[in-house]
Amino acid sequence: MSSLLGEHGYRDKVVDMIKENLVFLREFLLEFKTTGACFPTSRWAAQALITPLTEPNRPPRNILELGPGTGSVTLPMLREVRDGDKLTICEINPRFMKALKEKLNGDPHYRRNRERVFFFEGAAQDLPRDTTYDIIVCALPFVNFDLETVKAIFDRLREISTPDTLMTYYEYIGMRTFNGALAPADRAERIQKVNDYLKQSGSINYLARERVWLNLLPINIYTVKPTAA
Ligand SMILES: C[S@@+](CC[C@H](N)C(=O)[O-])C[C@H]1O[C@@H](n2cnc3c(N)ncnc32)[C@H](O)[C@@H]1O
């Protein structure tokens, strides 16, 4: 009997995973520019992205998640939310937000933290300026955006950061080489401008880089201070 239940539990998990991947793939096709990936981030990448939350004995933190999609980073994050923390989840795509809220309702860590979790359905660059955050976990697909959008996002992030705010974000390894060699000239040029802004303008203060190979496409996870160097 118990092995049957176990089997059903496993089957339910696989069905949930397939459903989640289908939601993601659908948004990738409908909203390529903002979705930016065809599958959710792996659990290893998610764990690396949430490193600032896992620090032992850390004080209560005001935390912001940008671009939760179907929640592959949100769920591990909620396991790390502690008394006194606040978590704001910002998502531009209403269909992702709806799917996320449905998923969170079934999650024990969300239910434990429900009063500490807030939702902002809109663009990161439109987040209210009246709060500052200590930790920002960002999954926005910067290489899909034009330079003005990336600048608008970082301008707003600087306004809602303190000099101690830590932000993590990721980038696919090899994307720059791939685009330089194979992308149409206008796309390659746009991406080059975005990369120059992110990496060379000195607008962002880089602290660390971690490589995660166990993801559909391997990624670099960067830890930065959104405030200028
Ligand atoms: C690459 S997906 C990441 C999804 C999920 N966090 C993961 O890692 O699997 C990018 C997410 O950012 C959201 N997004 C894109 N542009 C945004 C913006 N300007 N403000 C807020 N969310 C945005 C997309 O709708 C999508 O959910």
The ligand as a MOL file (V3000), in Angstrom:
LIG
                    3D

  0  0  0     0  0            999 V3000
M  V30 BEGIN CTAB
M  V30 COUNTS 27 29 0 0 0
M  V30 BEGIN ATOM
M  V30 1 C 14.1960 33.6510 -17.4260 0
M  V30 2 S 12.5830 33.7720 -16.6860 0 CHG=1
M  V30 3 C 13.0160 33.2360 -15.0490 0
M  V30 4 C 11.9160 32.4600 -14.3660 0
M  V30 5 C 12.3120 31.7460 -13.0690 0
M  V30 6 N 12.7750 32.6780 -12.0520 0
M  V30 7 C 13.3940 30.7400 -13.3150 0
M  V30 8 O 14.5400 31.0490 -12.9640 0
M  V30 9 O 13.1000 29.6710 -13.8380 0 CHG=-1
M  V30 10 C 12.3850 35.5230 -16.5740 0
M  V30 11 C 11.2070 35.9750 -15.7630 0
M  V30 12 O 11.2670 37.4110 -15.6180 0
M  V30 13 C 9.9820 37.9700 -15.8780 0
M  V30 14 N 10.2190 39.3600 -16.3390 0
M  V30 15 C 10.7620 39.7430 -17.5280 0
M  V30 16 N 10.8900 41.0750 -17.5780 0
M  V30 17 C 10.4700 41.5530 -16.3830 0
M  V30 18 C 10.4060 42.8610 -15.8000 0
M  V30 19 N 10.8070 43.9480 -16.4700 0
M  V30 20 N 9.9190 42.9850 -14.5390 0
M  V30 21 C 9.5200 41.8800 -13.8420 0
M  V30 22 N 9.5490 40.6270 -14.3340 0
M  V30 23 C 10.0320 40.4520 -15.5830 0
M  V30 24 C 9.4030 37.0230 -16.9260 0
M  V30 25 O 8.0160 37.1610 -17.0880 0
M  V30 26 C 9.8500 35.6730 -16.3640 0
M  V30 27 O 9.0100 35.2390 -15.3510 0
M  V30 END ATOM
M  V30 BEGIN BOND
M  V30 1 1 1 2
M  V30 2 1 2 3
M  V30 3 1 2 10
M  V30 4 1 3 4
M  V30 5 1 4 5
M  V30 6 1 5 6
M  V30 7 1 5 7
M  V30 8 2 7 8
M  V30 9 1 7 9
M  V30 10 1 10 11
M  V30 11 1 11 12
M  V30 12 1 11 26
M  V30 13 1 12 13
M  V30 14 1 13 14
M  V30 15 1 13 24
M  V30 16 1 14 15
M  V30 17 1 14 23
M  V30 18 2 15 16
M  V30 19 1 16 17
M  V30 20 1 17 18
M  V30 21 2 17 23
M  V30 22 1 18 19
M  V30 23 2 18 20
M  V30 24 1 20 21
M  V30 25 2 21 22
M  V30 26 1 22 23
M  V30 27 1 24 25
M  V30 28 1 24 26
M  V30 29 1 26 27
M  V30 END BOND
M  V30 END CTAB
M  END
